[in-house]
Amino acid sequence: MRILVVNWLDRENPLAGGAEIHLHETFSRMVQLGHKVTLLTSGWSGCAARVDLDGIDIHRTGARYTFLFAAAAYYLRHLSRESFDVVVEDLNKVPLFTPCWTRSRIVLLVHHLFGLTAFEEARIPIASATWLLERPIPWIFANTPTIAVSESTKKDLVKRGLHPEQIKVIPNGIDLDWYTPHPNHARSADPTVLYLGRLKKYKRVDLLLHAIDKLAQQGVEVTLKIAGTGDDLRRLESLCIKLDITNQVDFMGYVSEKKKLELLQTCWLHVLTSSKEGWGISCLESSACGTPTVASDSPGLRESVVSGETGLLVPHGDQQKLTLAIGSLLSDHQARKEMGRRGRRFAERYSWDNSARAMEDFLTRLVAQ
């Protein structure tokens, strides 16, 4: 197949996140399976306009806030004469409305929709624009075959007006050969909690900081390592100063893949308190490393964490229950060990190879119609 993928970012973009990892891991494997994949995406200052990345032919045009318009213009000028069997619109921020500017067969790939949570993350003008741009999705994509990365995302799409029959759930995967328990099952000497991901308001890392504060007040010795960067960093650093927990919190910034693996293997707990995720891939990576997760009972997270088996889910925003869940697992070595064992077994159901094969099967069937 000749496949065109359209997405706001590619994996090399400084703003790239989980959706871009999903795109690259899935479609680079599609290349290995013999398909030709082209990615139309936005650029950034100093980037190459065109590059080959693991076999994916990447075309960059526009920038973060102009790509909505630049994508259509670039396609019409440079790609419209290509005989693509299918165009995959990877929707993980706001829609690009591909049905309005290409006659090719289209598949919509959805990680999650922001809805009102956009107002937790961005200022009112941008949040309002995001909310408004999501509104036409049921009409623009009414007859478009759709892939959701989780049942939570599928339910959200159905709630907004898409038909359940047009939506196929293909979960994310992980590299199970890379994410494995520590060879010696070693853990940090002192109780350590890990947050791994971008620092964005909707991730609600502030809830975790308040939990660390409450545990400190109870005499629990614990260190929180925060691995990641983002525009919520200054607010979170200020909150640490206000709560007087700077000695317990380590803002590590960006970490390498090797360091990320080390952190997941050696921390006692992984915590994710987002109000919404497409899937919660770091929870699955943590499980693969034999580390339990405490997470908000939010869309996406409730599928990547099996409460009582691979970790604990708590009502989103419930500070008391979050603190209790973290404290209870920190004090129960046997529970952590058992959840870690079950977590690895759970994670082994998901791999990028499985995701890519499911994607190939879905697209092949569609093109053959």
C-alpha positions as CSV (number, residue, x, y, z in Angstrom):
1,M,0.0,0.0,0.0
2,R,0.9,3.6,-0.5
3,I,0.0,5.4,2.7
4,L,0.0,9.1,3.5
5,V,-0.2,10.0,7.2
6,V,-1.0,13.5,8.2
7,N,-0.1,14.6,11.8
8,W,0.8,17.9,13.5
9,L,4.2,16.6,14.6
10,D,6.8,13.9,13.9
11,R,9.0,12.1,16.4
12,E,11.9,14.4,16.0
13,N,9.9,17.6,16.7
14,P,10.9,19.1,20.1
15,L,7.2,19.2,21.1
16,A,6.6,15.5,20.2
17,G,4.9,13.3,22.8
18,G,3.2,9.9,23.1
19,A,1.1,10.3,19.9
20,E,4.2,10.8,17.8
21,I,5.9,7.8,19.3
22,H,2.8,5.8,18.5
23,L,2.8,7.1,14.9
24,H,6.5,6.3,14.4
25,E,6.6,2.9,16.0
26,T,3.5,1.8,14.1
27,F,4.2,3.1,10.6
28,S,8.0,2.4,10.6
29,R,6.9,-1.2,11.1
30,M,4.4,-0.8,8.2
31,V,7.5,0.1,6.1
32,Q,9.2,-3.0,7.3
33,L,6.1,-5.0,6.2
34,G,6.6,-3.7,2.6
35,H,4.4,-0.6,2.5
36,K,5.4,2.9,1.4
37,V,4.6,5.5,4.0
38,T,4.8,9.3,3.6
39,L,4.2,11.6,6.6
40,L,3.0,15.2,6.1
41,T,3.7,17.2,9.3
42,S,4.7,20.6,10.6
43,G,8.3,22.0,11.0
44,W,10.2,24.0,13.5
45,S,13.1,26.5,13.4
46,G,16.2,24.9,11.8
47,C,14.6,21.6,10.9
48,A,15.1,19.9,7.5
49,A,12.1,20.3,5.1
50,R,12.3,16.7,4.1
51,V,13.9,13.7,5.7
52,D,13.8,9.9,5.8
53,L,13.3,8.5,9.3
54,D,13.3,4.7,9.5
55,G,11.9,4.5,6.0
56,I,9.1,7.0,6.5
57,D,9.4,9.8,3.9
58,I,8.7,13.0,6.0
59,H,7.6,16.3,4.5
60,R,7.5,19.3,6.8
61,T,5.6,22.5,6.2
62,G,4.3,25.3,8.3
63,A,4.6,25.4,12.1
64,R,2.7,24.5,15.2
65,Y,-0.1,27.1,14.8
66,T,-0.1,27.3,11.0
67,F,-0.1,23.6,10.0
68,L,-3.9,23.4,9.9
69,F,-3.7,25.6,6.8
70,A,-0.2,24.8,5.5
71,A,-1.0,21.0,5.4
72,A,-3.8,21.5,2.8
73,A,-1.8,23.9,0.7
74,Y,1.3,21.6,0.7
75,Y,-0.8,18.6,-0.2
76,L,-2.5,20.3,-3.1
77,R,0.8,21.6,-4.5
78,H,3.1,18.7,-4.0
79,L,1.2,15.5,-3.0
80,S,-2.2,15.5,-4.7
81,R,-0.9,13.8,-7.8
82,E,0.5,10.9,-5.8
83,S,-1.6,7.7,-6.0
84,F,-2.1,7.1,-2.3
85,D,-4.2,4.1,-1.4
86,V,-5.2,5.7,1.9
87,V,-4.7,8.9,3.8
88,V,-4.5,8.5,7.6
89,E,-5.3,11.6,9.6
90,D,-3.7,11.2,13.0
91,L,-6.0,13.3,15.2
92,N,-4.3,14.0,18.6
93,K,-4.7,17.8,18.9
94,V,-7.3,19.3,16.7
95,P,-8.7,17.9,13.4
96,L,-7.0,18.8,10.1
97,F,-10.3,18.2,8.1
98,T,-8.7,16.0,5.4
99,P,-12.0,15.1,3.8
100,C,-12.2,18.8,2.8
101,W,-9.0,18.7,0.8
102,T,-8.4,15.2,-0.5
103,R,-10.5,12.8,-2.5
104,S,-8.4,9.8,-1.4
105,R,-9.8,7.2,0.9
106,I,-9.4,8.5,4.5
107,V,-9.0,6.8,7.8
108,L,-9.2,8.8,11.1
109,L,-6.9,7.8,13.8
110,V,-7.8,9.3,17.2
111,H,-5.8,9.3,20.5
112,H,-8.1,11.4,22.5
113,L,-10.2,14.6,22.2
114,F,-9.8,17.5,24.6
115,G,-13.3,18.7,24.9
116,L,-13.7,20.9,28.0
117,T,-10.3,19.7,29.4
118,A,-8.8,22.1,26.9
119,F,-9.7,24.9,29.3
120,E,-7.5,23.2,32.0
121,E,-4.5,23.3,29.7
122,A,-4.6,26.4,27.6
123,R,-5.6,30.0,27.9
124,I,-9.2,30.9,26.9
125,P,-8.6,31.9,23.3
126,I,-6.6,28.7,22.4
127,A,-8.9,26.5,24.5
128,S,-12.0,28.0,22.9
129,A,-10.5,27.4,19.4
130,T,-9.7,23.8,20.3
131,W,-13.2,23.2,21.6
132,L,-14.8,24.8,18.5
133,L,-12.6,22.9,16.0
134,E,-13.6,19.6,17.6
135,R,-17.3,20.3,17.3
136,P,-17.6,19.5,13.5
137,I,-15.9,16.1,13.9
138,P,-19.2,14.1,13.8
139,W,-20.2,15.8,10.5
140,I,-16.9,16.0,8.7
141,F,-16.0,12.4,9.5
142,A,-19.5,11.0,9.6
143,N,-18.7,8.2,7.1
144,T,-15.0,7.9,7.7
145,P,-13.5,4.6,9.0
146,T,-12.0,5.4,12.4
147,I,-9.4,3.9,14.6
148,A,-9.4,4.7,18.4
149,V,-6.4,3.7,20.6
150,S,-8.7,2.8,23.5
151,E,-12.3,2.0,24.4
152,S,-12.4,5.3,26.4
153,T,-11.6,7.2,23.2
154,K,-14.2,5.1,21.2
155,K,-16.9,6.0,23.8
156,D,-16.0,9.6,23.6
157,L,-16.3,9.5,19.8
158,V,-19.7,7.7,20.0
159,K,-20.9,10.3,22.6
160,R,-20.0,13.0,20.1
161,G,-22.0,11.4,17.3
162,L,-19.9,8.9,15.4
163,H,-21.4,5.4,14.9
164,P,-19.9,2.6,16.9
165,E,-19.7,0.4,13.8
166,Q,-17.3,2.7,12.1
167,I,-14.8,2.6,14.9
168,K,-12.1,0.0,15.4
169,V,-10.0,-0.1,18.6
170,I,-6.3,-0.8,18.1
171,P,-4.4,-0.2,21.3
172,N,-1.0,1.2,21.6
173,G,2.0,-1.1,22.1
174,I,5.4,-0.9,23.7
175,D,8.8,-2.4,23.1
176,L,8.7,-5.5,25.3
177,D,12.4,-6.3,24.6
178,W,13.4,-2.9,26.0
179,Y,11.0,-2.4,28.8
180,T,11.8,-5.3,31.1
181,P,12.3,-5.7,34.9
182,H,15.7,-5.0,36.2
183,P,18.0,-8.0,35.7
184,N,18.7,-8.2,39.5
185,H,15.2,-6.9,40.5
186,A,17.0,-4.0,42.1
187,R,15.1,-1.0,43.5
188,S,16.3,2.3,44.9
189,A,17.4,2.1,48.5
190,D,14.9,4.9,49.5
191,P,11.2,5.0,48.7
192,T,11.0,6.7,45.3
193,V,7.9,7.7,43.3
194,L,8.3,8.5,39.6
195,Y,6.3,10.8,37.3
196,L,7.3,10.4,33.7
197,G,5.9,12.6,30.9
198,R,5.4,16.1,29.7
199,L,4.6,18.8,32.3
200,K,1.2,20.1,31.1
201,K,-1.6,21.4,33.2
202,Y,-4.0,18.6,32.2
203,K,-1.5,16.1,33.5
204,R,-2.3,17.4,37.0
205,V,1.2,16.9,38.5
206,D,0.1,19.3,41.2
207,L,-2.1,16.6,42.7
208,L,1.0,14.4,43.1
209,L,3.0,17.3,44.7
210,H,0.2,17.8,47.3
211,A,0.2,14.0,47.9
212,I,4.0,14.1,48.6
213,D,3.4,17.0,51.0
214,K,0.7,15.1,52.9
215,L,2.9,12.0,53.1
216,A,5.8,14.1,54.4
217,Q,3.5,15.6,57.1
218,Q,2.7,12.0,58.1
219,G,6.4,11.2,58.5
220,V,6.7,9.2,55.4
221,E,10.1,9.5,53.8
222,V,9.7,9.6,50.0
223,T,11.4,11.1,47.0
224,L,9.5,12.2,43.9
225,K,11.4,12.1,40.7
226,I,9.8,14.1,37.8
227,A,11.3,13.2,34.4
228,G,10.1,15.4,31.7
229,T,9.7,19.0,30.5
230,G,6.9,21.3,29.6
231,D,5.3,24.7,30.0
232,D,3.9,23.8,33.5
233,L,7.3,23.5,35.0
234,R,7.5,27.0,36.6
235,R,4.1,26.7,38.2
236,L,5.1,23.2,39.7
237,E,8.4,24.5,40.9
238,S,6.7,27.4,42.7
239,L,4.2,25.0,44.2
240,C,7.1,22.9,45.6
241,I,8.5,26.0,47.3
242,K,5.1,27.0,48.7
243,L,4.6,23.5,50.1
244,D,8.2,23.3,51.4
245,I,8.9,20.0,49.7
246,T,11.9,21.0,47.4
247,N,14.1,18.5,49.2
248,Q,11.8,15.7,48.4
249,V,11.2,16.6,44.7
250,D,13.8,16.2,41.9
251,F,12.9,17.9,38.6
252,M,15.1,15.9,36.3
253,G,14.1,17.6,33.0
254,Y,14.4,15.6,29.8
255,V,15.9,12.1,30.3
256,S,17.4,9.7,27.7
257,E,15.7,6.5,26.9
258,K,18.4,4.6,28.9
259,K,17.8,6.8,31.9
260,K,14.0,6.4,31.5
261,L,14.4,2.7,31.6
262,E,16.6,2.8,34.7
263,L,14.0,5.0,36.5
264,L,11.1,2.7,35.6
265,Q,13.1,-0.3,36.8
266,T,14.3,1.1,40.1
267,C,11.5,3.3,41.4
268,W,9.0,1.9,43.9
269,L,5.9,3.4,42.2
270,H,4.9,5.2,39.0
271,V,2.2,7.8,39.3
272,L,0.0,9.4,36.6
273,T,-2.8,11.8,37.6
274,S,-4.0,13.1,34.2
275,S,-7.6,14.2,33.8
276,K,-7.6,12.4,30.4
277,E,-5.3,10.3,28.2
278,G,-5.6,8.5,24.9
279,W,-4.0,5.4,26.4
280,G,-1.5,6.1,29.2
281,I,1.5,4.5,27.6
282,S,3.9,5.2,30.5
283,C,1.6,3.0,32.7
284,L,2.2,0.1,30.3
285,E,5.9,0.8,30.2
286,S,6.0,0.8,33.9
287,S,4.1,-2.5,34.1
288,A,6.5,-4.1,31.6
289,C,9.3,-3.1,34.0
290,G,7.5,-4.8,36.9
291,T,6.6,-1.5,38.6
292,P,3.0,-0.8,39.8
293,T,1.2,2.5,38.9
294,V,-1.1,4.7,40.9
295,A,-3.3,6.6,38.5
296,S,-6.4,8.7,38.2
297,D,-9.5,6.7,37.2
298,S,-9.6,8.8,34.0
299,P,-10.4,7.9,30.3
300,G,-7.5,6.0,28.9
301,L,-5.8,5.4,32.2
302,R,-8.5,3.0,33.4
303,E,-7.5,0.7,30.5
304,S,-3.8,0.8,31.0
305,V,-4.0,0.2,34.7
306,V,-5.9,-2.8,36.2
307,S,-6.8,-1.6,39.7
308,G,-5.8,-4.1,42.3
309,E,-3.8,-6.1,39.8
310,T,-1.2,-3.9,38.1
311,G,-1.6,-0.8,40.4
312,L,-4.4,1.3,41.9
313,L,-6.9,3.7,40.4
314,V,-8.3,6.6,42.4
315,P,-11.1,9.0,41.6
316,H,-9.5,11.9,39.7
317,G,-8.9,14.9,41.9
318,D,-9.5,13.1,45.1
319,Q,-6.4,14.2,47.0
320,Q,-7.1,12.1,50.1
321,K,-7.5,8.8,48.2
322,L,-4.5,9.6,46.0
323,T,-2.3,10.1,49.1
324,L,-3.7,7.0,50.7
325,A,-3.1,4.8,47.6
326,I,0.5,6.0,47.3
327,G,1.2,5.6,51.0
328,S,-0.4,2.1,51.2
329,L,1.8,0.7,48.4
330,L,5.0,2.4,49.6
331,S,4.5,0.6,52.9
332,D,3.6,-2.8,51.4
333,H,6.6,-4.5,49.7
334,Q,4.7,-7.7,49.0
335,A,1.8,-5.9,47.3
336,R,4.2,-4.0,45.1
337,K,6.1,-7.2,44.2
338,E,2.9,-9.0,43.3
339,M,1.5,-6.1,41.3
340,G,4.8,-5.9,39.4
341,R,4.6,-9.5,38.5
342,R,1.0,-9.2,37.3
343,G,1.9,-6.0,35.5
344,R,4.5,-7.6,33.4
345,R,2.1,-10.4,32.4
346,F,-0.5,-7.7,31.5
347,A,2.0,-5.7,29.4
348,E,3.0,-8.7,27.4
349,R,-0.4,-8.5,25.7
350,Y,0.7,-5.3,24.0
351,S,3.5,-4.9,21.5
352,W,4.2,-2.5,18.6
353,D,4.5,-5.5,16.3
354,N,0.9,-6.5,17.3
355,S,-0.3,-2.9,16.8
356,A,1.3,-2.6,13.4
357,R,-0.1,-5.9,12.2
358,A,-3.6,-4.9,13.4
359,M,-3.2,-1.5,11.5
360,E,-2.0,-3.3,8.4
361,D,-5.0,-5.7,8.5
362,F,-7.4,-2.8,9.0
363,L,-6.0,-0.7,6.1
364,T,-5.6,-3.7,3.8
365,R,-9.3,-4.7,4.2
366,L,-10.4,-1.1,3.7
367,V,-8.3,-0.7,0.5
368,A,-9.6,-4.0,-0.9
369,Q,-13.3,-2.9,-0.6
